[in-house]
């Protein structure tokens, strides 16, 4: 088969590629990856790829045709949540996000700052104010990554290797946390123990926690609100049990709830983590995520952060301040393989967007959004529960709740298919993740839903179950 150069891949001219390989002494391009990719993971045949489109407008038309097959929340009424939520994004968030000094400032040194470090610092300050802590870092990939880093921090602080987590946390988030606890190329594998939850309230089972917490427990990790939406009203008791056992308390939180719920610092949290996406970041097909970590301003916590930290200091000019990276030597950027943990590409741009959102709303605005979500979600639960065969689980929740259809004799997957035909994304099917809850869909209501949206959902669901 004749070798051709590819219009979208630099240095793909066969003669140029061959000369590059000759200079570095490699037999072929695959040899460059031999130490990184195991042989059993390599595709043993040629990839079945279409011919490239030489004209850019043809390529654009082709890709647009693929993307247009998607159904989005712009044309479909959505009640999906479960880790990525449909919240309102003010236009100013997009305006700031698209500024070139932020959009293109991937990393670089101080000479390429262009205000980026100050914007990062503003995010850290605002997230700390929101969760009631004093130190935070530049965001990492998502909530799961933040939780994984946070429990590893707790393990190093306590020199213990057992982590307690709620049995009803997001399976996807737990999978990420598990990967962090069992790294293949770093020391310190951690054992994860699940704590049962009360299936009537959706809160942690304190009796089971008392049985499972020991002198080997590095931390108790719990979430508020939990993955299934329930508000954890036992925070003080959980923290007290953990601290008496010498363990740290790590709390995962949805920050959009903190306009109406107490910050984790008020019920004993030592380390707080969570998801930035509700704070003005678009869902972007589930990829608009960013995880944060915050703690008290104590040397022992700061020394364990894997994240980059931006700090503020005086300059030689009176009244002028400068921003720079604090204790940079503790990160893997400096210490490399000797670092306590690894940190790679960050989601700093999402942090800057969140800073814009928090600044724009302020305390009263966050309260207004939180109250709107509470009122609308509880109205929805009551409205939907009026339908014969439908039950809204858990009385105390924030914006999500399991909607059960067992009594209607239907499967959630059937209901969701029927709803989609009517232009509605039903709640996330959790019947396989949490079989003890029966045929339940994790249903999400946010500030973007109107009374008419909720009433339409109820009417369509009732028609399907009739």
C-alpha positions in Angstrom: 0.0 0.0 0.0 1.4 3.4 -1.0 2.4 5.6 1.9 0.9 9.0 1.9 1.3 12.1 4.0 -1.7 13.2 6.1 -3.1 16.7 5.7 -3.7 17.1 9.5 -0.6 15.5 10.9 2.7 17.4 10.9 5.8 15.6 9.7 3.8 12.8 8.2 5.5 13.0 4.8 7.0 9.5 4.6 10.5 10.7 3.7 10.6 13.2 6.5 9.3 10.6 9.0 11.9 8.1 7.9 14.7 10.6 8.3 13.6 11.5 11.8 13.5 7.9 12.8 17.0 7.4 11.3 18.5 10.3 13.3 17.1 9.0 16.7 17.9 5.4 15.9 14.4 4.0 16.0 13.2 1.3 13.6 9.7 2.7 13.5 7.3 4.9 15.4 5.9 2.0 17.5 9.4 1.5 19.0 9.1 4.9 20.7 6.1 3.6 22.8 7.4 0.1 23.5 8.3 0.9 27.2 5.0 2.7 27.9 2.3 0.6 26.1 2.2 -3.2 26.8 2.1 -5.4 23.7 -1.3 -6.9 24.7 -2.9 -3.4 24.4 -1.7 -2.8 20.9 -4.1 -3.1 18.0 -2.8 -5.9 15.7 -4.5 -4.7 12.5 -4.7 -1.5 10.6 -7.3 0.9 11.8 -10.3 1.2 9.6 -10.2 5.0 9.1 -11.9 7.0 6.3 -9.9 8.9 3.8 -9.2 12.5 5.0 -11.1 15.5 3.7 -8.7 17.8 1.9 -11.1 20.7 2.1 -11.7 22.2 5.5 -15.3 23.1 4.7 -16.0 19.4 3.9 -14.4 18.3 7.1 -16.5 20.8 9.1 -19.7 19.6 7.4 -18.8 16.0 8.1 -18.1 16.6 11.8 -21.2 18.8 12.2 -23.3 16.0 10.8 -22.0 13.6 13.5 -22.5 16.2 16.3 -26.1 16.9 15.1 -27.0 13.3 15.9 -26.8 14.3 19.6 -29.7 15.4 21.7 -28.7 18.3 24.0 -30.3 20.1 26.9 -30.9 23.0 24.5 -33.5 21.0 22.6 -34.5 18.4 25.2 -35.9 19.0 28.7 -33.4 17.4 31.0 -33.7 16.0 34.6 -30.3 14.2 34.5 -27.7 14.9 37.1 -25.5 12.4 39.0 -22.3 14.4 38.9 -22.7 16.9 36.0 -25.7 19.2 36.3 -27.6 21.6 34.2 -27.2 24.9 35.9 -27.5 28.4 34.4 -24.2 29.9 33.1 -24.2 33.8 33.0 -22.9 35.2 29.8 -20.1 37.1 31.6 -18.6 33.7 32.6 -18.2 32.9 28.9 -16.8 36.3 28.1 -14.0 36.0 30.7 -13.3 32.3 29.8 -12.7 33.3 26.1 -10.2 36.0 26.9 -6.9 35.0 25.3 -4.8 35.6 28.4 -6.8 32.9 30.2 -7.9 30.6 27.3 -4.3 30.1 26.0 -2.4 30.4 29.3 -1.9 26.7 29.7 1.1 26.7 32.0 4.4 28.6 31.4 6.4 30.7 33.7 5.9 34.0 35.5 6.7 36.0 32.3 3.5 34.7 30.7 1.3 35.3 33.7 -0.9 38.1 32.2 -3.1 38.2 35.3 -3.6 34.4 35.4 -2.0 34.0 38.8 -4.2 36.6 40.3 -7.3 35.0 38.8 -6.2 31.6 40.2 -5.7 33.3 43.6 -9.2 34.8 43.5 -10.7 31.4 42.8 -8.8 29.9 45.8 -9.9 32.8 48.1 -13.6 32.5 47.0 -13.8 28.8 47.3 -12.3 29.0 50.7 -14.9 31.6 51.8 -17.7 29.4 50.4 -16.6 26.2 52.2 -15.3 27.9 55.3 -11.7 27.0 54.9 -8.4 29.0 54.6 -6.3 27.3 51.9 -7.1 25.9 48.5 -5.2 25.1 45.3 -5.7 25.2 41.6 -8.4 22.8 40.5 -7.7 19.2 39.5 -9.6 17.1 36.9 -12.9 16.5 38.8 -14.5 15.7 42.1 -13.3 12.1 42.0 -9.7 13.2 41.5 -10.0 15.8 44.3 -11.4 13.1 46.6 -8.6 10.7 45.7 -6.0 13.3 46.4 -7.7 14.4 49.7 -7.9 10.9 51.2 -4.2 10.3 50.2 -3.4 13.6 52.0 -5.3 12.2 55.1 -3.3 8.9 54.9 0.0 10.8 54.9 -1.1 13.0 57.8 -2.2 10.1 60.0 0.3 7.5 58.7 -2.7 5.1 58.4 -3.9 3.1 55.4 -7.6 2.5 55.8 -10.3 4.8 54.2 -14.0 4.8 55.1 -16.4 5.9 52.4 -20.2 5.8 52.1 -21.6 2.8 50.4 -24.0 5.1 48.4 -21.4 7.3 46.8 -21.2 7.6 43.0 -19.8 4.4 41.6 -17.9 6.4 39.0 -16.4 8.7 41.7 -15.6 5.7 43.8 -13.8 4.1 40.8 -11.6 7.2 40.5 -10.9 7.3 44.2 -10.0 3.6 44.2 -7.5 4.3 41.4 -5.9 7.0 43.5 -5.8 4.7 46.5 -4.1 1.8 44.6 -1.5 3.4 42.3 0.7 1.1 40.2 3.8 3.3 40.3 3.7 4.9 43.7 4.0 3.5 47.2 1.2 3.5 49.7 -1.8 1.4 48.6 -4.8 2.2 50.8 -7.7 -0.1 51.8 -11.2 1.2 51.2 -14.0 0.1 53.5 -17.7 1.0 52.7 -20.0 2.3 55.4 -23.7 1.4 55.0 -26.4 4.0 54.6 -29.9 4.4 55.9 -32.2 3.4 53.0 -35.1 5.4 54.5 -33.2 8.7 54.8 -30.2 8.4 52.5 -27.8 9.4 55.3 -24.9 7.5 56.7 -25.5 4.6 59.1 -23.8 5.7 62.3 -24.1 2.3 63.9 -22.2 0.8 61.0 -19.6 3.6 61.1 -19.0 2.9 64.8 -18.3 -0.7 64.0 -15.9 -0.1 61.2 -13.8 2.9 62.4 -10.6 1.7 64.0 -7.1 2.9 65.0 -6.1 2.1 61.4 -8.6 4.5 59.8 -6.9 7.4 58.1 -10.1 9.3 57.4 -13.9 9.2 57.1 -15.0 10.5 53.8 -18.6 11.5 53.3 -20.5 13.8 51.1 -23.1 16.5 51.7 -25.4 16.4 49.8 -24.7 12.7 49.0 -24.7 11.3 45.5 -28.4 10.2 45.9 -29.3 13.8 46.9 -29.9 13.4 50.6 -28.6 16.1 53.0 -26.3 14.6 55.6 -27.6 16.1 58.8 -25.2 14.0 61.0 -22.0 15.8 60.2 -21.1 16.8 63.7 -21.6 13.2 64.9 -19.6 11.7 62.1 -16.7 14.2 62.7 -16.8 13.4 66.4 -16.5 9.7 65.8 -13.7 10.2 63.4 -11.7 12.6 65.5 -12.0 10.4 68.6 -10.5 7.6 66.6 -7.6 9.9 65.5 -8.9 10.0 61.9 -9.2 13.0 59.6 -12.6 14.1 58.3 -12.9 14.6 54.6 -16.1 16.1 53.2 -17.1 16.1 49.6 -19.6 18.9 48.8 -21.6 20.4 45.9 -20.7 24.0 46.3 -23.9 25.3 44.8 -25.6 24.0 48.0 -23.6 26.3 50.3 -25.9 29.3 49.9 -28.4 27.4 52.0 -26.4 24.6 53.8 -23.8 25.1 56.5 -20.2 25.0 55.2 -18.3 21.8 56.1 -16.0 23.7 58.4 -19.0 24.2 60.8 -19.4 20.4 61.4 -15.8 19.3 61.8 -14.3 18.9 58.3 -10.5 18.9 58.2 -10.3 18.7 54.4 -13.0 19.7 51.9 -13.3 18.7 48.3 -15.9 18.9 45.6 -16.9 19.7 42.0 -16.5 23.2 40.5 -18.9 22.6 37.5 -22.1 23.9 39.1 -20.3 27.3 39.5 -20.8 28.7 35.9 -19.1 25.9 33.9 -21.0 24.4 30.9 -21.6 20.7 31.0 -19.9 20.2 27.5 -21.1 16.6 27.1 -20.1 15.7 30.7 -16.6 17.1 30.4 -16.9 20.5 32.0 -15.6 19.2 35.3 -13.0 20.5 37.8 -12.3 19.3 41.4 -11.2 21.5 44.3 -9.5 20.8 47.6 -9.5 23.1 50.7 -8.3 22.9 54.2 -7.2 24.9 57.2 -4.1 27.1 57.0 -1.8 24.8 58.9 1.6 23.8 57.7 0.9 20.1 58.1 -2.0 20.3 55.6 -0.3 22.7 53.2 2.7 20.4 53.0 0.6 17.5 51.8 -1.2 19.3 48.9 -0.3 17.8 45.5 -1.9 20.8 43.8 -0.2 24.1 42.8 -1.0 26.9 45.3 -1.0 30.5 44.3 -0.2 33.0 47.1 0.0 36.8 47.5 2.9 38.9 48.8 4.2 42.4 49.0 6.7 43.8 46.4 9.4 46.4 46.7 6.9 49.0 45.6 4.8 50.2 48.5 1.1 49.2 48.2 1.8 46.8 45.3 1.2 43.1 45.5 2.5 40.1 43.5 1.2 36.6 43.0 3.3 33.5 42.8 3.4 29.8 43.5 3.7 28.8 47.2 5.9 26.0 48.3 6.3 24.9 44.7 9.1 22.5 45.7 6.6 20.0 47.2 4.9 19.4 43.9 5.8 16.8 41.3 6.8 19.6 38.9 9.8 20.1 41.1 10.3 16.9 43.1 9.4 14.6 40.2 9.5 10.9 41.3 10.3 12.0 44.9 7.0 14.0 45.3 4.4 12.8 47.8 1.8 12.7 45.0 1.5 13.5 41.3 -0.3 16.4 39.7 -0.5 17.0 36.0 -2.6 19.1 33.7 -5.1 21.1 35.7 -8.5 22.6 35.0 -7.4 26.1 36.0 -9.6 27.7 33.4 -12.7 26.2 35.0 -11.5 27.6 38.3 -11.3 31.1 36.8 -14.8 30.7 35.4 -16.0 29.7 38.9 -14.3 32.7 40.4 -16.3 34.9 38.0 -19.5 33.1 38.9 -18.9 33.4 42.7 -17.9 37.1 42.4 -21.0 37.8 40.3 -23.5 36.2 42.7 -21.9 37.0 46.0 -23.4 35.6 49.3 -26.9 36.8 48.6 -26.9 35.5 45.1 -25.7 32.1 46.2 -28.4 32.0 48.8 -31.1 32.9 46.2 -29.9 30.1 43.8 -29.8 27.6 46.7 -33.3 28.5 47.9 -34.7 28.3 44.3 -33.2 24.8 43.9 -34.6 23.7 47.2 -38.1 25.0 46.5 -38.3 23.7 42.9 -36.8 20.3 43.7 -39.3 19.7 46.6 -42.2 20.9 44.5 -41.1 18.4 41.9 -40.9 15.5 44.3 -44.3 16.3 45.7 -45.9 16.7 42.2 -44.3 13.5 40.9 -45.3 11.5 44.0 -48.9 12.3 43.3 -48.7 10.0 40.3 -50.0 6.5 41.0 -47.1 4.0 41.4 -44.5 6.7 41.9 -42.5 7.4 45.1 -39.9 10.1 45.7 -37.4 8.6 48.1 -35.6 10.5 51.0 -37.4 13.4 52.7 -34.4 15.7 53.2 -32.6 16.4 49.9 -31.1 19.3 48.0 -31.5 19.1 44.2 -31.6 15.3 43.5 -33.7 12.5 44.7 -34.4 8.8 43.7 -37.8 8.6 41.9 -39.1 5.0 42.3 -41.6 3.4 39.9 -41.7 -0.2 41.4 -45.4 0.2 42.2 -46.2 1.1 38.6 -44.7 -2.2 37.5 -42.3 -0.5 35.0 -38.5 -0.6 34.4 -36.7 2.8 34.5 -35.1 2.1 31.1 -38.5 1.7 29.6 -39.8 4.9 31.2 -36.7 6.8 30.1 -37.1 5.6 26.5 -40.7 6.7 26.4 -39.8 10.1 27.9 -37.1 10.6 25.4 -39.6 10.1 22.6 -41.5 13.0 24.2 -38.5 15.3 24.3 -37.5 14.7 27.9 -34.3 13.2 29.5 -35.5 11.3 32.5 -33.4 10.8 35.6 -30.3 8.7 35.7 -31.2 5.0 36.0 -29.6 3.7 39.2 -31.4 0.4 39.4 -28.2 -1.5 38.6 -25.9 0.6 40.8 -28.3 0.5 43.8 -30.6 -2.5 43.4 -31.7 -2.1 47.0 -33.6 1.0 45.8 -35.5 -1.0 43.2 -36.5 0.7 39.9 -35.3 4.2 40.7 -34.1 7.1 38.6 -31.9 9.8 40.2 -33.9 12.9 39.3 -32.3 16.3 39.2 -34.0 19.7 39.5 -32.0 23.0 39.4 -32.7 26.7 39.1 -33.1 26.4 35.3 -36.4 24.4 35.7 -39.6 26.3 35.6 -42.9 25.2 37.2 -44.1 24.5 33.6 -41.1 22.2 33.0 -41.9 20.2 36.1 -45.6 20.1 35.4 -44.9 18.9 31.9 -42.5 16.2 33.2 -45.2 15.0 35.6 -47.9 14.9 33.0 -45.8 13.0 30.5 -44.7 10.5 33.2 -48.3 10.0 34.3 -49.3 9.3 30.7 -46.5 6.8 30.2 -47.4 4.9 33.5 -51.1 4.9 32.9 
